[in-house]
Amino acid sequence: MHLLQVSASFSAAHAIVIGGLREALHGHDWHVTLTISGESLDAEGLLIDFHAVSARLAEVIAPFANRCLNDVPPFDRLNPTAELVASHIGQAMTGWLFEMSDGGRGLKVAEVRITEAVGCAAIYRSP
């Protein structure tokens, strides 16, 4: 098994609902670590190109940068928790990976780790 990780970050605000109460709007510097796994390397000895993964991850998180997550789809309809942000990124990257590898190399999102505060992380793992 091979693993490849890329990281990115963005600043954004959110106000989540906990126990039926909406907390005050506040901001974070969100740190994203994406881990991709696969059983085999390509003919060039790569799992997948770091640059391509970084570029796609940047596209996925770009709508969130310097915004209030509560105003940005899909979080204009969903509670913008770190868990759901991680899940959204993981699902967006999963579809892209399938297309990039023609569905045949078995690449998958192993994990998306979101850190919104020091010592606090939410992790999404693909099924």
C-alpha positions in Angstrom: 0.0 0.0 0.0 1.2 3.5 -0.9 0.1 6.7 0.7 0.4 10.3 -0.6 -0.4 13.3 1.5 -1.0 17.0 0.5 -1.9 19.8 2.8 -3.6 23.1 2.3 -5.2 25.8 4.5 -7.8 28.5 4.3 -9.4 31.0 6.7 -13.1 31.0 7.1 -15.8 31.8 9.7 -18.7 29.6 10.7 -21.5 29.4 13.3 -22.6 25.8 14.0 -25.7 24.6 15.7 -25.1 22.4 18.8 -28.0 21.1 20.8 -30.4 23.3 18.9 -28.5 26.5 19.7 -26.5 28.4 17.1 -23.1 29.5 18.5 -21.7 32.9 17.8 -20.0 33.5 14.4 -16.3 32.9 14.7 -13.3 32.3 12.5 -10.6 29.7 12.1 -7.5 29.0 10.1 -8.6 25.6 8.7 -5.8 23.2 7.9 -6.6 20.3 5.6 -4.5 17.2 5.2 -5.6 14.9 2.4 -4.2 11.3 2.3 -4.6 9.2 -0.9 -4.0 5.5 -0.9 -3.4 3.0 -3.6 -2.0 -0.5 -4.1 0.1 0.2 -7.2 2.2 2.8 -8.8 2.0 3.9 -12.4 4.7 3.3 -15.0 6.6 6.3 -13.8 6.7 5.1 -10.2 4.0 7.5 -9.0 0.9 6.9 -7.0 -0.5 10.2 -8.5 1.2 13.5 -9.2 1.4 15.7 -6.1 0.9 18.8 -8.2 -2.4 17.6 -9.7 -3.7 16.6 -6.2 -2.7 19.9 -4.7 -4.3 21.9 -7.6 -7.6 19.9 -7.3 -7.6 20.3 -3.5 -7.1 24.1 -3.9 -10.1 24.2 -6.3 -12.3 22.3 -3.8 -11.5 24.6 -0.9 -11.3 27.9 -2.9 -15.0 28.7 -2.4 -14.5 28.6 1.4 -11.5 31.0 1.6 -12.2 34.2 3.5 -15.9 33.5 3.6 -18.6 32.5 6.1 -19.1 28.8 5.5 -22.8 29.2 6.4 -23.2 31.3 3.2 -21.4 28.9 0.9 -22.9 25.7 -0.7 -23.3 23.1 0.6 -23.1 24.7 4.0 -25.8 27.1 3.3 -28.0 24.0 3.8 -25.8 21.9 6.1 -24.4 22.6 9.6 -20.8 23.7 8.8 -19.0 21.4 11.3 -15.4 20.4 10.8 -16.7 16.8 10.3 -19.0 17.8 7.4 -16.3 20.0 5.9 -13.9 17.0 5.9 -16.6 14.8 4.4 -17.4 17.3 1.7 -13.7 17.6 0.7 -13.3 13.8 0.8 -16.3 13.2 -1.4 -15.2 15.9 -3.9 -11.7 14.4 -4.1 -13.1 10.8 -4.5 -15.0 11.6 -7.7 -12.0 13.4 -9.1 -9.6 10.5 -8.2 -11.9 8.0 -10.0 -11.8 10.2 -13.1 -8.0 10.7 -12.9 -7.3 7.0 -12.6 -10.0 5.9 -15.0 -11.4 4.0 -12.1 -8.9 1.2 -12.7 -6.0 1.9 -10.4 -7.9 1.7 -7.1 -6.8 5.1 -5.8 -9.0 6.3 -3.0 -9.2 9.0 -0.4 -7.8 7.3 2.7 -8.5 10.3 4.9 -9.2 14.0 5.2 -8.0 15.6 8.4 -9.4 19.0 9.2 -7.9 21.0 12.0 -9.7 24.2 13.0 -8.0 24.8 16.3 -4.8 23.5 17.8 -5.3 20.1 19.3 -8.7 19.6 17.7 -9.2 17.7 14.4 -12.0 16.0 12.6 -11.1 13.1 10.3 -13.1 11.7 7.4 -12.2 8.2 6.1 -13.6 6.8 2.9 -15.7 3.6 3.4 
